[in-house]
Amino acid sequence: MQYKPAPSFGHHAPPVDDLTTDFRARLVQHQAETAERRRFDLAEQSSKLKTAEERIRIWERLHEVTLPRDPAHRLVDIIAANTGLTSADVRVLGLEVEARQGYEILRRDFPDDPFLVVRYGDHQPDFAKLIVDRSIDTTELGRRLMAFDPRYFTTYYAIDAINFQPVELSSALDPLDAPYLPLVVLEAAGLPLDPSFAEQKKILQRCHGQFYRCAAGTEARRFNRLLIDAGLIKGL
């Protein structure tokens, strides 16, 4: 059998030099677009127009690292500096992400059951007082602590509902003193208030979320006296 070459239809492959030049041009363009996109993202990760969560997501994409769940991780301060957030903001967001993952499990495994999830910090970590304002000495720090500077005592609370809508959140003020939290939980769950909680709600409304510091402590003392006289507090 005699070999016969396939017929030519007039198409010619471009010279190798042209292919190389075209590839290099596309590579340079791609690199330029990548660099421009990175410059844009670097600006966006600290933009005041972005929420804290959006800034963190941009940071994660840029560095290909997820937000550490450990609030004491050394990356927390680095992320805060890169995003224009405080270290406290980054730590709280890490807790939020972890909580949402847990909520998804509840929704998946218990689709017909309602959940009211309340999270709060009863105090700041011991090291927090050292980083709130690093420019002061121990004498000034002591003065601020004795004066109950709210920066050193304020924590957070969060209320989340899974598979139902909170019934009443009018008492969930910002800020809110911790003694009111049980009241907020009862209302969010739609449970009736007994006379002691009904009276506490009146104090909350008069004092705009403060308890012990309201009216130089007068409201707190009066309320505690009511509880003692009603037999709800014993042994004092």
PLY file of the C-alpha trace (Angstrom):
ply
format ascii 1.0
element vertex 236
property float x
property float y
property float z
element edge 235
property int vertex1
property int vertex2
end_header
0.00 0.00 0.00
1.37 3.33 -1.02
1.24 6.17 1.54
-0.64 9.24 0.39
-0.54 12.47 2.38
-3.85 13.95 3.47
-5.10 16.67 1.18
-4.43 20.23 2.26
-7.36 22.64 2.60
-5.28 25.79 2.59
-4.95 26.25 6.42
-1.49 26.96 7.70
-0.32 26.85 11.33
1.06 30.18 12.59
4.79 30.41 13.07
6.11 29.35 16.47
7.41 32.87 17.13
3.89 34.27 16.77
2.48 31.73 19.24
5.17 32.60 21.78
4.58 36.31 21.41
0.81 35.87 21.80
1.27 33.71 24.91
3.59 36.25 26.50
1.16 39.07 25.76
-1.70 37.17 27.36
0.48 36.31 30.35
1.47 39.94 30.86
-2.17 41.00 30.61
-3.22 38.36 33.12
-0.51 39.43 35.55
-1.52 43.06 35.21
-5.18 42.23 35.83
-4.24 40.10 38.86
-2.10 42.91 40.30
-4.87 45.45 39.76
-7.43 43.17 41.38
-5.11 42.70 44.38
-4.61 46.47 44.74
-8.38 46.89 44.66
-8.91 44.16 47.27
-6.21 45.61 49.53
-8.08 48.90 49.51
-11.43 47.20 50.02
-10.29 45.10 53.00
-9.95 48.26 55.11
-12.70 50.34 53.49
-15.10 52.05 55.89
-17.83 51.29 53.35
-17.45 47.57 54.04
-18.85 45.76 57.07
-16.48 44.00 59.45
-17.48 40.63 58.03
-16.93 41.77 54.44
-13.46 43.03 55.30
-12.57 39.72 56.95
-13.82 37.74 53.93
-11.66 39.88 51.63
-8.65 39.36 53.90
-9.21 35.59 53.88
-9.39 35.54 50.08
-6.25 37.65 49.69
-4.14 35.60 52.06
-5.82 32.21 51.52
-6.12 31.80 55.29
-9.33 31.43 57.29
-10.05 33.50 60.36
-8.60 31.65 63.39
-11.16 30.41 65.89
-8.76 30.88 68.82
-9.34 34.47 70.07
-5.77 34.56 71.40
-4.21 33.56 68.06
-1.35 35.85 66.98
-3.07 36.45 63.61
-5.92 38.33 65.29
-3.88 41.51 65.77
-2.45 41.24 62.25
-5.92 40.89 60.73
-7.14 43.86 62.78
-4.28 46.03 61.50
-4.85 45.00 57.87
-8.61 45.54 57.95
-8.82 48.70 60.03
-10.79 46.86 62.72
-10.02 46.45 66.39
-8.72 43.15 67.73
-11.96 42.87 69.70
-13.97 43.19 66.46
-11.99 40.34 64.91
-12.40 38.11 67.96
-16.16 38.67 68.11
-16.51 37.93 64.40
-14.63 34.67 64.90
-17.14 33.70 67.57
-19.99 34.66 65.24
-18.69 32.42 62.45
-18.30 29.51 64.85
-21.82 30.05 66.19
-23.35 30.12 62.71
-21.77 26.79 61.91
-23.42 25.36 65.02
-26.76 26.88 64.02
-26.62 25.18 60.64
-26.23 21.85 62.41
-29.31 22.57 64.54
-31.34 23.54 61.46
-30.27 20.40 59.66
-30.75 17.91 62.51
-33.81 19.47 64.19
-35.81 21.18 61.42
-39.08 21.18 63.40
-37.75 22.37 66.77
-37.40 26.05 67.76
-34.25 27.24 69.52
-33.45 30.51 71.27
-29.69 30.87 71.64
-28.29 33.54 73.94
-24.56 34.24 74.12
-22.89 36.77 76.37
-19.55 37.60 77.96
-19.75 37.89 81.72
-16.37 39.66 81.85
-13.48 40.67 79.65
-10.39 38.42 79.58
-7.76 39.38 82.13
-5.31 40.63 79.50
-7.89 42.99 77.94
-7.17 45.81 80.36
-3.58 45.86 79.15
-4.45 46.43 75.49
-7.45 48.79 75.64
-5.06 51.72 75.86
-1.38 50.78 75.73
-0.22 54.38 76.16
-1.10 54.59 79.88
0.85 53.43 82.92
-0.38 51.17 85.72
-1.36 54.12 87.91
-3.71 55.51 85.28
-5.02 52.02 84.56
-5.86 51.57 88.24
-7.62 54.92 88.32
-9.77 53.97 85.35
-10.67 50.60 86.83
-11.66 52.15 90.16
-13.82 54.66 88.26
-15.53 51.77 86.42
-14.54 53.05 83.00
-17.00 51.15 80.73
-14.24 50.35 78.20
-12.83 47.89 80.72
-16.09 46.25 81.73
-18.24 46.18 78.60
-18.57 42.79 76.90
-21.30 41.65 74.53
-24.54 39.71 74.24
-26.23 38.19 71.22
-29.64 36.62 70.71
-30.31 34.26 67.83
-33.49 32.38 66.96
-33.50 29.16 64.97
-36.70 27.93 63.32
-38.81 30.71 64.85
-39.09 34.49 65.08
-38.36 36.14 68.48
-41.62 37.36 69.97
-40.43 40.61 71.59
-37.05 42.34 71.43
-37.90 45.85 72.59
-35.92 45.31 75.81
-32.78 44.18 73.95
-31.10 47.57 74.22
-27.56 48.56 73.39
-25.98 48.94 75.86
-27.72 46.68 78.38
-26.65 45.87 81.93
-26.35 42.14 82.62
-29.15 41.91 85.28
-31.69 42.60 82.53
-30.62 39.67 80.35
-33.09 37.13 81.86
-35.89 39.61 81.17
-34.81 39.94 77.54
-34.71 36.14 77.17
-38.21 35.69 78.57
-39.66 38.28 76.21
-37.81 36.92 73.19
-39.18 33.46 73.95
-42.71 34.82 74.36
-43.04 33.78 78.00
-45.21 35.78 80.42
-43.51 38.05 82.95
-44.20 37.55 86.64
-44.57 40.68 88.82
-40.85 40.89 89.60
-39.84 40.87 85.93
-42.66 43.28 85.08
-41.26 45.71 87.67
-37.73 45.21 86.36
-38.91 46.07 82.87
-40.22 49.41 84.16
-36.75 50.10 85.62
-35.11 49.16 82.31
-37.32 51.62 80.47
-36.73 54.42 82.98
-32.97 53.84 83.10
-32.43 53.09 79.39
-30.65 49.80 79.99
-28.65 50.77 83.08
-29.24 49.08 86.42
-26.64 49.52 89.17
-25.51 52.98 87.99
-29.01 54.33 87.39
-29.92 57.16 89.76
-26.72 56.52 91.75
-27.90 53.01 92.61
-31.30 54.03 93.96
-33.28 51.94 91.47
-31.21 48.80 92.11
-31.55 49.14 95.91
-35.29 49.72 95.69
-35.76 46.71 93.42
-33.69 44.44 95.65
-35.71 45.59 98.67
-38.92 44.65 96.81
-37.53 41.16 96.16
-36.50 40.75 99.82
-39.88 41.91 101.11
-41.61 39.51 98.69
-39.56 36.60 100.06
-37.76 36.01 96.76
-34.37 36.81 98.31
-33.67 35.11 101.63
-30.84 34.66 104.03
-29.45 38.19 103.89
0 1
1 2
2 3
3 4
4 5
5 6
6 7
7 8
8 9
9 10
10 11
11 12
12 13
13 14
14 15
15 16
16 17
17 18
18 19
19 20
20 21
21 22
22 23
23 24
24 25
25 26
26 27
27 28
28 29
29 30
30 31
31 32
32 33
33 34
34 35
35 36
36 37
37 38
38 39
39 40
40 41
41 42
42 43
43 44
44 45
45 46
46 47
47 48
48 49
49 50
50 51
51 52
52 53
53 54
54 55
55 56
56 57
57 58
58 59
59 60
60 61
61 62
62 63
63 64
64 65
65 66
66 67
67 68
68 69
69 70
70 71
71 72
72 73
73 74
74 75
75 76
76 77
77 78
78 79
79 80
80 81
81 82
82 83
83 84
84 85
85 86
86 87
87 88
88 89
89 90
90 91
91 92
92 93
93 94
94 95
95 96
96 97
97 98
98 99
99 100
100 101
101 102
102 103
103 104
104 105
105 106
106 107
107 108
108 109
109 110
110 111
111 112
112 113
113 114
114 115
115 116
116 117
117 118
118 119
119 120
120 121
121 122
122 123
123 124
124 125
125 126
126 127
127 128
128 129
129 130
130 131
131 132
132 133
133 134
134 135
135 136
136 137
137 138
138 139
139 140
140 141
141 142
142 143
143 144
144 145
145 146
146 147
147 148
148 149
149 150
150 151
151 152
152 153
153 154
154 155
155 156
156 157
157 158
158 159
159 160
160 161
161 162
162 163
163 164
164 165
165 166
166 167
167 168
168 169
169 170
170 171
171 172
172 173
173 174
174 175
175 176
176 177
177 178
178 179
179 180
180 181
181 182
182 183
183 184
184 185
185 186
186 187
187 188
188 189
189 190
190 191
191 192
192 193
193 194
194 195
195 196
196 197
197 198
198 199
199 200
200 201
201 202
202 203
203 204
204 205
205 206
206 207
207 208
208 209
209 210
210 211
211 212
212 213
213 214
214 215
215 216
216 217
217 218
218 219
219 220
220 221
221 222
222 223
223 224
224 225
225 226
226 227
227 228
228 229
229 230
230 231
231 232
232 233
233 234
234 235
